[in-house]
Amino acid sequence: MAVSLSGRAGQLPEPRVEATEEEEAGRKRKAHGMLKLYYGLPANGEEKDPLDPIDVDGAHFNPELFLNKLRKECPLPQLMDCEADMVKQIRALDSDMQTLVYENYNKFISATDTIRKMKNDFKKMEDEMDCLASNMAVITEFSARISSTLQDQHEQITKLSGVHTLLRKLQFLFELPARLNKCIELEAYGQAVRYYGKARSILHQYQHMPSFQGIQNDCQKIMASLSQRLREKFRDGGSSAQALAECVELLLQLDEPAEELCDEFLSHACSRLEEELAALQKDLELPAPSTTGPTPPSDILDFIDRGCNGFVSSLCLVIASYQDLFITNPSQENPRSHSIAHMAQEKLVTFVNNLTSHYFSMVERRLQLERGLGDNSLLVRALDRFHRRLQALAKLLPTSEVATAGTEIVVRAAEERVRQYLQALRCFFLDCLTDVRQAIAAPRLAGKDNPNLAELLAGVSASILNQIKSVLTYVHLFTAKDITFSNKPYFKGEFCSQGVREGLIVGFIKSICQTARQFCETSGDRGGSTPPALLLLLSRLCLDYETSTISYILTLTDEQFLVQDRSPVTAVTSLCSEAREAAQKLLNHYVKVQGLIVSQMLRKSVETRDWINTIEPRNVRAVMKRVVEDTTSIDVQVGLLYEEGIRKAHSSDSSKRAFSVYSSSRMQARYAPSYTPSAPMDTNLLSNIQKLFSERIDIFSPVEFNKVSVLTGIIKISLKTFLECVRLRTFGRHGLQQIQVDCHYLQLYLWRFVSDENLVHFLLDEIVGSAAHRCLDPMPMEQSVIEVICERG
């Protein structure tokens, strides 16, 4: 009832499966227990007393005691259950016993049949063994009878057999000359050599006997003529490879010198190969040189094709034939075959190395004629085809130097191409500089305004960058995937890192910096004739390279050529530092050159004037106006390429400042009416003391990359030169006043260009003070008069 309720409730049937498994396990335990009972073993691992009379399964079971115990201890229902269980066990045991009996009975019957069959087989075998023993006895008897009968004639038969064999050999020897002649007539040269090889040792052994000596002489004459025929056949160029191999094998069996055969074969092959090289040599003969340089008679690909299809192919055939004849298949009949192969190998290697060295020299000479810097496809294809054919040649003869020498030629050709591109880039850069110089000089000669340096710089930078990209595109053909040598580790890593990156790109960048620095040389005509605008443009170009261009170019190179070589390469920071150093040097030199140009005008204006007898100043001198105009022009020029820079705050009266000749306390003390010769204080000492407390001005200090710093450096040099020239002259009253007017005019305009107006004020103050110190009659001009003259000027 519980099972049906659980089934209606929709529970899974696992309990039924478990019950089935438990029933099966119970049956197995029951069968196992029955077997244990049958063989007298304790069930369930329980040890029972074998002498217990109540144990039903024991050997000493007493039914009377067992029944008495049951009647005393168990009620009637339990007795009936025990009786039913026992009947059930008796029936099961009876059934099991019947099954065992049936199975054992079948086995017993099968064993009986097997034994009966074996008994019959052994009977037949015994009969056959008896028959065999009787036959062996008969055979033994017959054998003994034959041995006894033939015992007397055995030695005689043996002697006769030996004599027969000897007679056959003698007959072969006597017939040998005729046999050899017959073989030669039939051109069975191999059979003749085998006949002679069999008899040679016997003839040599018995050559002291006249008959054998005659046979030996005849055979030697015949074989000498055969050797001559074989040599003629060997020299015949039209013979097949199989015929040549047979000739060499037979000549070696005839004890012909293997070294002579090798030399003869190689000499004959050398004559044919040299004809191929002579044909290539004619292609290298150039026409008469012209103004445009030598031009090759045919393109490089055609030259390499004819060399590979002619000379290299013929050489491969010679190597293969030579190896088949002397190295690959040594004769088993010749014990010296291995030593001959070693000797032949050495001769072949020497022969190939000598010929290929001549061929390689012609290839290199032809490669040197390739000077065109345009498309590299023909050159790369030619080198690839050359490399492929040499690899096939190297596989035929691995011990030769062909592979190494050919690879070096390819590498050198690629390196030479890179060097040519580097030289082309250098020439292109110099041409760009020449164009810039012409663009700078042309407006100046025509009297027009200076060209726009920013546009010139942009044009030069773009042209150089485009040229570099074009060169990288051309060189990239050497590393294409379908080019065999480009994937070799000995080529790709070294070529990409040391060749393209270091040799070409880094070398060109360093060349740009070096060429730019050469314009800073002041010695000789070159440094003095360089236009200042070119110096300024080159400084900005180097600075642009330092900030961005170098990094861009090297990144582009690394991406295109996948530089993975572990060789040390130049760091980007190192190149940037070099470019910045060149830019700094150029800018410093530009400031120096422009400062010297302005200084030259000021120096001449001071040295060519009589400052003692000059008239009273009424105008500003023209040279001062020219200085202001040139400074303004320089300011515009520098502003096209560099940023403004930082200036110190200007005072409100920068253009109204008066100079120390009339405003400084020391100058007032110097020129005051109270000054007398008996004054205890020396004015020179006062001036020097004041200089100790003034700020020191570094005239040739490094210039920063901005317009204000550049103009400040130029003005410092100009005013310092003006000051030194004034210190070397002697002035009259009007000369001093002219210096005052000039300095005031300069102060009105120059303070706007410098980073600190006090610097201009200080230098101009020093100029006026020095002029007053060198004046014979120091009488300064009134400030109002000076201002009127400068405003009118």
Solvent accessible surface area in square Angstrom, and as a share of the most:
residue,aa,sasa,rsa
1,M,176,0.79
2,A,77,0.60
3,V,98,0.56
4,S,50,0.33
5,L,94,0.47
6,S,38,0.24
7,G,44,0.43
8,R,195,0.71
9,A,76,0.59
10,G,60,0.58
11,Q,119,0.53
12,L,121,0.60
13,P,84,0.53
14,E,94,0.42
15,P,82,0.51
16,R,158,0.58
17,V,82,0.47
18,E,99,0.45
19,A,46,0.36
20,T,80,0.47
21,E,105,0.47
22,E,119,0.54
23,E,105,0.47
24,E,79,0.36
25,A,38,0.30
26,G,25,0.24
27,R,148,0.54
28,K,133,0.56
29,R,160,0.58
30,K,110,0.47
31,A,53,0.41
32,H,105,0.47
33,G,15,0.15
34,M,37,0.16
35,L,97,0.48
36,K,45,0.19
37,L,74,0.37
38,Y,110,0.42
39,Y,149,0.57
40,G,64,0.61
41,L,98,0.49
42,P,51,0.32
43,A,25,0.20
44,N,130,0.67
45,G,65,0.62
46,E,102,0.46
47,E,158,0.71
48,K,104,0.44
49,D,83,0.43
50,P,93,0.58
51,L,118,0.59
52,D,50,0.26
53,P,46,0.29
54,I,55,0.28
55,D,24,0.12
56,V,74,0.43
57,D,84,0.43
58,G,18,0.17
59,A,100,0.78
60,H,104,0.46
61,F,66,0.27
62,N,55,0.28
63,P,71,0.45
64,E,107,0.48
65,L,82,0.41
66,F,26,0.11
67,L,83,0.41
68,N,52,0.27
69,K,78,0.33
70,L,31,0.15
71,R,143,0.52
72,K,171,0.73
73,E,113,0.51
74,C,22,0.13
75,P,79,0.50
76,L,121,0.60
77,P,89,0.56
78,Q,93,0.41
79,L,45,0.22
80,M,121,0.54
81,D,97,0.50
82,C,40,0.24
83,E,105,0.47
84,A,58,0.45
85,D,71,0.37
86,M,68,0.30
87,V,51,0.29
88,K,131,0.56
89,Q,97,0.43
90,I,102,0.52
91,R,175,0.64
92,A,32,0.25
93,L,78,0.39
94,D,77,0.40
95,S,61,0.39
96,D,57,0.30
97,M,84,0.38
98,Q,90,0.40
99,T,68,0.40
100,L,60,0.30
101,V,87,0.50
102,Y,144,0.55
103,E,90,0.40
104,N,66,0.34
105,Y,132,0.50
106,N,95,0.49
107,K,135,0.57
108,F,137,0.57
109,I,78,0.40
110,S,66,0.43
111,A,50,0.39
112,T,68,0.39
113,D,73,0.38
114,T,73,0.42
115,I,104,0.53
116,R,133,0.48
117,K,136,0.58
118,M,98,0.44
119,K,144,0.61
120,N,88,0.45
121,D,71,0.37
122,F,109,0.46
123,K,126,0.53
124,K,136,0.58
125,M,104,0.46
126,E,102,0.46
127,D,78,0.40
128,E,120,0.54
129,M,113,0.50
130,D,98,0.51
131,C,75,0.45
132,L,97,0.48
133,A,65,0.50
134,S,61,0.40
135,N,73,0.38
136,M,105,0.47
137,A,63,0.49
138,V,74,0.43
139,I,105,0.53
140,T,86,0.50
141,E,97,0.43
142,F,107,0.45
143,S,58,0.38
144,A,62,0.48
145,R,126,0.46
146,I,100,0.51
147,S,68,0.44
148,S,71,0.46
149,T,94,0.55
150,L,88,0.44
151,Q,131,0.58
152,D,127,0.66
153,Q,100,0.44
154,H,121,0.54
155,E,128,0.57
156,Q,113,0.50
157,I,98,0.50
158,T,80,0.47
159,K,144,0.61
160,L,110,0.55
161,S,66,0.43
162,G,42,0.41
163,V,78,0.45
164,H,109,0.48
165,T,66,0.39
166,L,101,0.50
167,L,102,0.51
168,R,155,0.57
169,K,106,0.45
170,L,46,0.23
171,Q,104,0.46
172,F,46,0.19
173,L,4,0.02
174,F,114,0.48
175,E,64,0.29
176,L,0,0.00
177,P,23,0.14
178,A,68,0.53
179,R,86,0.31
180,L,0,0.00
181,N,69,0.35
182,K,114,0.48
183,C,12,0.07
184,I,16,0.08
185,E,126,0.56
186,L,123,0.61
187,E,120,0.54
188,A,38,0.30
189,Y,27,0.10
190,G,11,0.11
191,Q,56,0.25
192,A,0,0.00
193,V,6,0.03
194,R,122,0.44
195,Y,38,0.15
196,Y,20,0.08
197,G,37,0.35
198,K,138,0.59
199,A,1,0.01
200,R,80,0.29
201,S,76,0.49
202,I,52,0.27
203,L,2,0.01
204,H,115,0.51
205,Q,117,0.52
206,Y,86,0.33
207,Q,75,0.34
208,H,139,0.62
209,M,76,0.34
210,P,116,0.73
211,S,57,0.37
212,F,17,0.07
213,Q,87,0.39
214,G,32,0.30
215,I,15,0.08
216,Q,18,0.08
217,N,64,0.33
218,D,68,0.35
219,C,0,0.00
220,Q,85,0.38
221,K,147,0.62
222,I,20,0.10
223,M,9,0.04
224,A,63,0.49
225,S,56,0.36
226,L,0,0.00
227,S,12,0.08
228,Q,92,0.41
229,R,114,0.42
230,L,1,0.01
231,R,32,0.12
232,E,97,0.43
233,K,71,0.30
234,F,11,0.05
235,R,112,0.41
236,D,75,0.39
237,G,50,0.48
238,G,73,0.70
239,S,23,0.15
240,S,68,0.44
241,A,69,0.54
242,Q,151,0.67
243,A,19,0.14
244,L,25,0.13
245,A,36,0.28
246,E,80,0.36
247,C,2,0.01
248,V,0,0.00
249,E,79,0.36
250,L,11,0.06
251,L,0,0.00
252,L,14,0.07
253,Q,27,0.12
254,L,21,0.11
255,D,95,0.49
256,E,33,0.15
257,P,62,0.39
258,A,7,0.05
259,E,92,0.41
260,E,93,0.42
261,L,0,0.00
262,C,0,0.00
263,D,65,0.34
264,E,40,0.18
265,F,18,0.08
266,L,13,0.07
267,S,74,0.48
268,H,76,0.34
269,A,1,0.00
270,C,31,0.19
271,S,56,0.36
272,R,117,0.43
273,L,1,0.00
274,E,90,0.40
275,E,120,0.54
276,E,60,0.27
277,L,2,0.01
278,A,51,0.39
279,A,56,0.43
280,L,6,0.03
281,Q,58,0.26
282,K,143,0.60
283,D,19,0.10
284,L,9,0.05
285,E,114,0.51
286,L,65,0.32
287,P,85,0.53
288,A,88,0.69
289,P,118,0.74
290,S,67,0.43
291,T,143,0.83
292,T,122,0.71
293,G,23,0.22
294,P,82,0.52
295,T,78,0.45
296,P,45,0.29
297,P,74,0.47
298,S,30,0.19
299,D,67,0.35
300,I,1,0.01
301,L,18,0.09
302,D,57,0.29
303,F,1,0.00
304,I,0,0.00
305,D,30,0.16
306,R,93,0.34
307,G,0,0.00
308,C,1,0.01
309,N,99,0.51
310,G,16,0.15
311,F,1,0.01
312,V,1,0.01
313,S,29,0.19
314,S,34,0.22
315,L,0,0.00
316,C,22,0.13
317,L,127,0.63
318,V,9,0.05
319,I,0,0.00
320,A,37,0.29
321,S,34,0.22
322,Y,0,0.00
323,Q,28,0.12
324,D,71,0.37
325,L,15,0.07
326,F,6,0.02
327,I,36,0.18
328,T,82,0.48
329,N,102,0.53
330,P,39,0.25
331,S,16,0.10
332,Q,170,0.76
333,E,121,0.54
334,N,14,0.07
335,P,123,0.78
336,R,116,0.42
337,S,11,0.07
338,H,141,0.63
339,S,71,0.46
340,I,8,0.04
341,A,15,0.12
342,H,119,0.53
343,M,45,0.20
344,A,0,0.00
345,Q,41,0.18
346,E,96,0.43
347,K,46,0.20
348,L,0,0.00
349,V,26,0.15
350,T,77,0.45
351,F,21,0.09
352,V,0,0.00
353,N,31,0.16
354,N,92,0.47
355,L,12,0.06
356,T,5,0.03
357,S,65,0.42
358,H,88,0.39
359,Y,1,0.00
360,F,12,0.05
361,S,48,0.31
362,M,1,0.00
363,V,0,0.00
364,E,49,0.22
365,R,115,0.42
366,R,0,0.00
367,L,19,0.09
368,Q,106,0.47
369,L,36,0.18
370,E,32,0.15
371,R,147,0.54
372,G,49,0.47
373,L,64,0.32
374,G,36,0.34
375,D,100,0.52
376,N,0,0.00
377,S,39,0.25
378,L,74,0.37
379,L,9,0.05
380,V,4,0.02
381,R,112,0.41
382,A,0,0.00
383,L,0,0.00
384,D,14,0.07
385,R,85,0.31
386,F,1,0.00
387,H,2,0.01
388,R,117,0.43
389,R,66,0.24
390,L,3,0.01
391,Q,53,0.24
392,A,48,0.37
393,L,1,0.00
394,A,14,0.11
395,K,166,0.70
396,L,60,0.30
397,L,1,0.00
398,P,101,0.64
399,T,91,0.53
400,S,14,0.09
401,E,114,0.51
402,V,0,0.00
403,A,34,0.26
404,T,85,0.49
405,A,30,0.24
406,G,1,0.01
407,T,22,0.13
408,E,81,0.36
409,I,3,0.02
410,V,1,0.01
411,V,32,0.19
412,R,100,0.37
413,A,13,0.10
414,A,0,0.00
415,E,59,0.26
416,E,53,0.24
417,R,9,0.03
418,V,6,0.03
419,R,128,0.47
420,Q,17,0.08
421,Y,3,0.01
422,L,22,0.11
423,Q,97,0.43
424,A,24,0.19
425,L,1,0.00
426,R,87,0.32
427,C,59,0.35
428,F,55,0.23
429,F,3,0.01
430,L,82,0.41
431,D,83,0.43
432,C,13,0.08
433,L,4,0.02
434,T,67,0.39
435,D,85,0.44
436,V,3,0.02
437,R,71,0.26
438,Q,112,0.50
439,A,32,0.25
440,I,8,0.04
441,A,25,0.20
442,A,59,0.46
443,P,24,0.15
444,R,135,0.49
445,L,152,0.75
446,A,66,0.52
447,G,68,0.66
448,K,146,0.62
449,D,128,0.66
450,N,79,0.40
451,P,29,0.18
452,N,61,0.31
453,L,1,0.01
454,A,38,0.29
455,E,123,0.55
456,L,38,0.19
457,L,17,0.08
458,A,62,0.48
459,G,37,0.35
460,V,10,0.06
461,S,34,0.22
462,A,51,0.40
463,S,44,0.28
464,I,0,0.00
465,L,43,0.21
466,N,87,0.45
467,Q,59,0.26
468,I,1,0.01
469,K,73,0.31
470,S,45,0.29
471,V,4,0.02
472,L,0,0.00
473,T,83,0.48
474,Y,70,0.27
475,V,0,0.00
476,H,71,0.31
477,L,61,0.30
478,F,0,0.00
479,T,15,0.09
480,A,30,0.23
481,K,188,0.80
482,D,105,0.54
483,I,12,0.06
484,T,37,0.21
485,F,1,0.00
486,S,0,0.00
487,N,92,0.47
488,K,70,0.30
489,P,116,0.73
490,Y,98,0.37
491,F,2,0.01
492,K,66,0.28
493,G,18,0.17
494,E,80,0.36
495,F,8,0.04
496,C,2,0.01
497,S,0,0.00
498,Q,55,0.25
499,G,11,0.11
500,V,0,0.00
501,R,14,0.05
502,E,31,0.14
503,G,29,0.28
504,L,0,0.00
505,I,1,0.00
506,V,3,0.02
507,G,15,0.14
508,F,1,0.00
509,I,1,0.00
510,K,80,0.34
511,S,14,0.09
512,I,3,0.01
513,C,3,0.02
514,Q,100,0.44
515,T,17,0.10
516,A,0,0.00
517,R,57,0.21
518,Q,59,0.26
519,F,5,0.02
520,C,12,0.07
521,E,90,0.40
522,T,83,0.48
523,S,92,0.59
524,G,59,0.56
525,D,126,0.65
526,R,101,0.37
527,G,5,0.05
528,G,68,0.66
529,S,68,0.44
530,T,5,0.03
531,P,12,0.08
532,P,22,0.14
533,A,6,0.05
534,L,0,0.00
535,L,0,0.00
536,L,0,0.00
537,L,0,0.00
538,L,0,0.00
539,S,0,0.00
540,R,59,0.22
541,L,0,0.00
542,C,1,0.00
543,L,14,0.07
544,D,35,0.18
545,Y,7,0.02
546,E,36,0.16
547,T,91,0.53
548,S,68,0.44
549,T,24,0.14
550,I,0,0.00
551,S,51,0.33
552,Y,100,0.38
553,I,0,0.00
554,L,2,0.01
555,T,69,0.40
556,L,34,0.17
557,T,0,0.00
558,D,50,0.26
559,E,115,0.52
560,Q,60,0.26
561,F,3,0.01
562,L,108,0.54
563,V,37,0.21
564,Q,151,0.67
565,D,46,0.24
566,R,236,0.86
567,S,35,0.22
568,P,124,0.78
569,V,65,0.37
570,T,25,0.15
571,A,55,0.42
572,V,53,0.31
573,T,101,0.58
574,S,58,0.37
575,L,1,0.00
576,C,22,0.13
577,S,71,0.46
578,E,40,0.18
579,A,0,0.00
580,R,108,0.39
581,E,109,0.49
582,A,0,0.00
583,A,0,0.00
584,Q,47,0.21
585,K,97,0.41
586,L,0,0.00
587,L,0,0.00
588,N,50,0.26
589,H,12,0.05
590,Y,0,0.00
591,V,5,0.03
592,K,74,0.32
593,V,27,0.16
594,Q,15,0.07
595,G,0,0.00
596,L,87,0.43
597,I,81,0.41
598,V,3,0.02
599,S,4,0.03
600,Q,72,0.32
601,M,37,0.17
602,L,0,0.00
603,R,79,0.29
604,K,107,0.45
605,S,17,0.11
606,V,0,0.00
607,E,78,0.35
608,T,114,0.66
609,R,75,0.27
610,D,77,0.40
611,W,2,0.01
612,I,80,0.41
613,N,119,0.61
614,T,17,0.10
615,I,138,0.70
616,E,69,0.31
617,P,4,0.02
618,R,129,0.47
619,N,86,0.44
620,V,6,0.03
621,R,27,0.10
622,A,81,0.62
623,V,29,0.16
624,M,0,0.00
625,K,66,0.28
626,R,128,0.47
627,V,3,0.02
628,V,14,0.08
629,E,109,0.49
630,D,30,0.15
631,T,3,0.02
632,T,59,0.34
633,S,53,0.34
634,I,10,0.05
635,D,22,0.12
636,V,90,0.52
637,Q,22,0.10
638,V,0,0.00
639,G,35,0.34
640,L,72,0.36
641,L,16,0.08
642,Y,9,0.03
643,E,137,0.61
644,E,76,0.34
645,G,30,0.29
646,I,159,0.80
647,R,72,0.26
648,K,128,0.54
649,A,104,0.81
650,H,73,0.33
651,S,59,0.38
652,S,124,0.80
653,D,78,0.40
654,S,3,0.02
655,S,30,0.19
656,K,128,0.54
657,R,91,0.33
658,A,25,0.19
659,F,2,0.01
660,S,5,0.04
661,V,3,0.02
662,Y,43,0.16
663,S,60,0.39
664,S,20,0.13
665,S,89,0.57
666,R,33,0.12
667,M,0,0.00
668,Q,95,0.42
669,A,56,0.43
670,R,27,0.10
671,Y,49,0.19
672,A,33,0.25
673,P,139,0.87
674,S,97,0.63
675,Y,114,0.43
676,T,63,0.37
677,P,138,0.87
678,S,101,0.65
679,A,40,0.31
680,P,142,0.89
681,M,102,0.45
682,D,77,0.40
683,T,27,0.16
684,N,64,0.33
685,L,91,0.45
686,L,60,0.30
687,S,16,0.10
688,N,82,0.42
689,I,74,0.38
690,Q,88,0.39
691,K,80,0.34
692,L,144,0.72
693,F,171,0.71
694,S,37,0.24
695,E,145,0.65
696,R,201,0.74
697,I,37,0.19
698,D,68,0.35
699,I,20,0.10
700,F,132,0.55
701,S,38,0.25
702,P,104,0.66
703,V,10,0.06
704,E,112,0.50
705,F,37,0.15
706,N,24,0.12
707,K,25,0.11
708,V,1,0.01
709,S,21,0.14
710,V,0,0.00
711,L,0,0.00
712,T,12,0.07
713,G,6,0.05
714,I,1,0.01
715,I,4,0.02
716,K,17,0.07
717,I,6,0.03
718,S,6,0.04
719,L,1,0.01
720,K,66,0.28
721,T,32,0.19
722,F,0,0.00
723,L,4,0.02
724,E,67,0.30
725,C,11,0.06
726,V,0,0.00
727,R,81,0.30
728,L,143,0.71
729,R,75,0.27
730,T,47,0.28
731,F,0,0.00
732,G,6,0.06
733,R,99,0.36
734,H,60,0.27
735,G,0,0.00
736,L,0,0.00
737,Q,14,0.06
738,Q,6,0.03
739,I,0,0.00
740,Q,2,0.01
741,V,0,0.00
742,D,0,0.00
743,C,0,0.00
744,H,4,0.02
745,Y,16,0.06
746,L,0,0.00
747,Q,0,0.00
748,L,29,0.14
749,Y,84,0.32
750,L,3,0.01
751,W,31,0.11
752,R,109,0.40
753,F,23,0.10
754,V,0,0.00
755,S,34,0.22
756,D,25,0.13
757,E,9,0.04
758,N,94,0.48
759,L,30,0.15
760,V,0,0.00
761,H,7,0.03
762,F,62,0.26
763,L,5,0.03
764,L,0,0.00
765,D,23,0.12
766,E,15,0.07
767,I,0,0.00
768,V,0,0.00
769,G,7,0.06
770,S,15,0.10
771,A,0,0.00
772,A,3,0.02
773,H,97,0.43
774,R,97,0.35
775,C,14,0.09
776,L,123,0.61
777,D,60,0.31
778,P,40,0.25
779,M,99,0.44
780,P,35,0.22
781,M,14,0.06
782,E,123,0.55
783,Q,37,0.16
784,S,71,0.46
785,V,66,0.38
786,I,1,0.01
787,E,50,0.22
788,V,89,0.51
789,I,6,0.03
790,C,5,0.03
791,E,132,0.59
792,R,147,0.54
793,G,37,0.36
